[in-house]
Amino acid sequence: MRAVIVAAGVAFIVSLFLTPVAIRVFGALKAGQPIRSLGLASNEGKKGTPPMGGVVFIVATLLAYVAGHLALTTLPERQIAQEQPTMTAVVLLGLFVFCGAIGFVDDLLKVRKRNSDGLSAKGKLLGQAIVATGFGIAALYVTSTNGQTVASEHISFIQDISWLDVGKVGSVMVFVFVITAMSNGVNLTDGLDGLATGVSTLVLGAYALIGYWQYRHWCADETYARATDYCYQVRDPLEIAMIAAAAACACVGFLWWNTSPARIFMGDVGALGLGALIGGLAIATRTTLLSILIGGLFVIITVTWIIQIVSFKTTGKRVFRMVPLHHHFELAGWSEVNIVIRFWIISGVCVAVGLGLFYSDFLATVG
């Protein structure tokens, strides 16, 4: 627990104090975000706000992970806690950094071109697919000393579903789909000040709790496993909890400066990176299908966007005033702050229900 708390605290402090530095640096470089008005009230006055703020919480999470491991070295007993970076950390932090790098290129092109067109949609999807495939192969084929892998060959809900075995190749394909879907879901949600950051904080916080609970009830802990028939067959759950808690607290530090009116945007570097990390956490904790509920707001916004596109292309009619969904409510007269807070509430309900299902499965099995 000490390592998780240290990582979370370091991430928050680094993010809180590094964000103003990023604001000044990107502001001095005149790296203002090009914004199309589209008739939205929320876009007025936002031109020139620096993007690429996601670099802050990526750096904060990496530094926090190092600090968490330094804290592990002070523990008197480290049979279960890993002292060295694990493949789980390589996969999760790798997804965070490399998908964030794709977003950074996209943001940089927008700034240089002085318009809102960065990488093409196909270019971003291709980059995400390449990154996800690389780390998906590592997650499925690189084993630990006891033969465990970061990802599983089974589709999972709260644990692996035994009869849903898709094999290694199929699992890599699922891995790529989950990472790209969640990454783009967060990106679609990032449209109002603090919206995506706040929702990501809730989801990451949920995975920090799940990871730590799995660590406390881990099959690799022989003392615990001998005392009960129910344990979690995952790899490196303490690493999962540490990274998720660090990323969540880094987002909180960034949110201090990102609420309306935002002084810096996370940009695609933040949105794509966070989404990839959340997708990776879902797979590493064996809660792939449960992530649809925990990340419910991302799913809702993505599904409504798909509905709008399909409806317009097939019938020429729009179901919503504008997508992503938060802009629909803007055009309906809701203020930006009201939309953000209400969407946070929806996300909080989704997270609470998801955690409730996760815990109720434990109680039903143990009880």
N, C-alpha and C positions, 0 to 999 in steps of 0.2 A: 504493500500500500504506500510505503514511503516514496518509492520511486515514481509512482503515479502522481502523487501530490507534488513532488519536486518538479516533475516534468510539466504539470499543469501550471504551477506557479511561475516557473521560468518563462513558459510560452506567453502567459498573460503579460508579464512585466516587459519582456522584449517587444512584444507586439504593441503594447501601449506606448512605449517610448520611441520605438522605431518608426511608427506610422507618421508622426509629425516630421521626422527627418525625410521620409519618402515624399511627403507633401511638398516640402521645400525643394528637394532635389528635382522631382519631376516637374514642379512648377517653374523652377529656374531653367529647365530644359525646354520650357514651353510645350510640354507634352500634354496638351489639353485634349480631352475626349471630344471628337467630332460627333455631334448629335443632330439627328433629324427631328424636326418639331413634331410632325404628324398630327398637329392639332391637339397635343396633350399638354395639359397645364403643368404636369410634373417636369416636362423638358425645358420649360422656360427658366432661364437663368443658370442652367447647368453647363452651358457651353464653356469650355476652357477648364473644367474640373479635371485634374490629372487622373489618368487611369493607371492600370498596372499595380494597384495597391496590393493585389494578391501576393506579390513578391514578399511582402512583409510577413504574412502569416505562414508562408511556406518556410522562410528563413527561421522564423520563430519556432516552428515545429521541429525543424532539424536540430537547432541548438538545444531545445528542450529535451529532445530524445537523448542527446549526448549527456545532458545534465542528469536525466533519469538513470542512465547507466552508471554514471559516477556515484549516484546515490546507492545503487545496488552493491557497489564494492564495499560499502560500509556495513552491510548486513552481516550478522554473525553466521547465518546459515543461508546458503544459496543453492540448495539441491535442486529446487524447482526454477528459481529465477535464473535467467540466462545472463551471463556477464558480457558476452560478446554479441554484436549485432547478428540477428538471425535471418534466415531466408524470409520469414514473415515480414520483418522490418524492411528488408531489401525490396520486396514486392510492394508493400504499402507505400513506403516513402518514394520508391521509384515511380509508381503511378502518379503520386502527388506532384513530383518534380517534373517528370517528362510530359505529362498532359498539361501541366502548368506552362511548360516551355512552349508547347504548341499555341496556347493562349497568348503567351508573351509575344510570339511572332505575329499573331493576328493583331494584337493591340498596337504593336510597333508599326505595322503596315498602315493601320488606320491613322496613326499620328503623322506618319511621313507623307501619306497621300492627302492629308487634310480632309478626309471624308470618312464615312462610316463603313466603307467596304474594305475589309481586311482580307484574310484568307477566304477562298471560296468555301462553300459548304462541303463540297466534295473533298477539297484539300484538307479541311479539318477532320472530316470523318476518316479519311485515309490515314492521317497522322495518328488519330486515336486508335484505329484498328491495328496499326503496326505496333504501337506501344503496348496495347492490351495483349496482342498476340505474343509478343516477346515475354512479358511478365506472366502471361497465362501459361506458357510452356514451362517457365521456371517454377511456377506455383504447382504444376501437375507432375513434373518430372524430377525435380530436385528433392530428394528425401532427407530427413533427419537421421540421426543415428538409430532411432527406433523404427525407421521406415515410414514415418508420417510425412505428408506433404501439406503445403499451405492450403491448397484447394482440394476438393474431393471429386471423385468420378460420379458421385450421386447428386441429384438435385436435392436441395435442402429446404426445410421450412424452419423448424426450431432446432432440429438436428437433421442429419442426412436421412432421406427417405429411402429405405433399403431397396424397394422395388423400382426406384427411378434411377437405374444405373445407365449412364449415357456413354461410358468409356472415356478414355483420356482425350481422344480427339474431339468427341462431343462436348466434353467438359471445357476444353479450351475455347470452343465456339460459344458456349454459354458464358464463359468468362469475358470474352470480347463483347458480347451483346450487353451484359450487365454493366460493364465499364463504360461503354459508349453511350448507352441509354441513360445511365445516371449522370454522366458528365454533361450531356446535352440537356438533361432535365434541370440541373442546377443553372446552366447557362441561360435557359429560357426564363427561369425564375428571377434572374438577376436583371431587374428593370426599374426597380424603385429603391430609394435610399434605405439601406439596411435590411431589405427583404430577404435576399438570398443568404446574407451573413447570419441573420437571426435564425432562420430556419435551419441552416447548416449547423449552427451551434447546438440546437435542440437534438438533431439527428446524431451528431457526433457524440454528444453527451450520453445519448442512449446506448451507443456502441461502447463507450467507455464503461458503463455499468454492466453491459452484457459481457464484455471481455473480462472484467474483474470477477464477475460471478462465475464465469467458466473457469477462471484461474483457481478460485476457491473450491471448485467442484470438478477438478481436472482428472481425467483418467491416468495421466502420467504421474500424478501424486499417489504413490503406492499406499501411503497411510490412509488417505481418504478412500481410494478405490477398494481397499480391502473391507472398509466399514459399510459400504453401500453398493447396491446394484446399479445406481444411476450416477453417471458421470459424463462429462463432455469430451468427446473424442476430437479435439482440435489441436492445432500446433501453436505453441507460444502465445497463450492467451494473455499473459502479463504484458507482452510486447504490444498486443492489440489494444489493451486498456491504456497503456502508456501513450501510444501514438494518438488514439482517439481523444483522450483527455487533453493532450497537448494541443491538438488541432482545434478542439472546441474552445479552450481558453485563449488561444491565439486569435480566434475569431471574435471573442468577447473584447479583447484589447483593441482589435481593429474596429469593432462596432462603436466604440467610444467616439471615434472620429467619423464614422460612416453613417450615423443616423441623420435624419433630415434636419437641415440641409447638409448633404455629404460634402466633406472637404477633399475626399479622394474616393475613386471607384475601385472596386476589386478588379474589374476588367475581366477579360476572358482568361487571363493567367490565373486568377483566383477561382473563377467559376468552373473552368474545365478541370483544374487541379482538385478542387474540393469534391466535385462529382465523382472523379476517378477514385479518390481516396475512400469515399463513402461506399462505392460499389465494391472496392477491394475489401473493406471491412465486412460487408455483407457476406462475401464469399469465404473469407478467412474464419468467420464465426459460425459458418454453416447455417446462416439465416437468410439465404438468398430470396426465397419467396416472402418471408416475413418483412424484408426490406421494402416491399411494395407498400406495406402499411406504415412502417416506421418513417419512410420517406414519402408518405402519402401526398403531401402538397406538391412535391416535384412530379409525382405521377399524374395528379389531377391536371396540373398545368400542361404537361406534355400531351396527355390524352385530348384535352380540349383543343390544343394547337393542331393535333392530327385531324380531329373532327372538322375543324374549320377549313383546313387545306383540302381534305377529301370532299367536303360539301361544296366548296367553291369550284373545284376542278370538275366535279361531276354534274352539278346543278346550276352553277353560277351564282348561288346564294350563300350568304354568310349566316352562320348560326349565332355567332357572337359579334358584337360591335367591332371588336379588334382583339387579336391575340398577340402575345400571351395574355392569359386571362385577367391579370391585374389591370391591363389597359382597358379591358371591357368595362370594368367597374369605374375606372377614371372617367370614361366617356358617359357613364351613367350618373356622374356627379359626385362620386365619393372622393374625399380628399386623399392625398397620398398617405398621410399618417394613418388615417382610418383603415385604408386597405392593408398597409403593412401590419398593423397591430392585429387586425382580424385574421389575416393570413397566418400570423404567428400563432394565434389561438387555435386555428384549424390544425396547424402542424403540431402543436402541443398535444392536442387531443389524439391525433394519429400516433404520436410517439408513446403517449400514455397507454393507449389500447394495445399497441405492439408490445410494450414492456409487460403489460398485464398478461397477454397471451404467453409470452416467454416464461414468466414466473409461474403462471397457472399450470403449465405443462410440467414444470418441476414439482409443484405441489401434488398434482394428480398422480405422478409417478411414484414419488417418495411416500406420499400419504397412503 
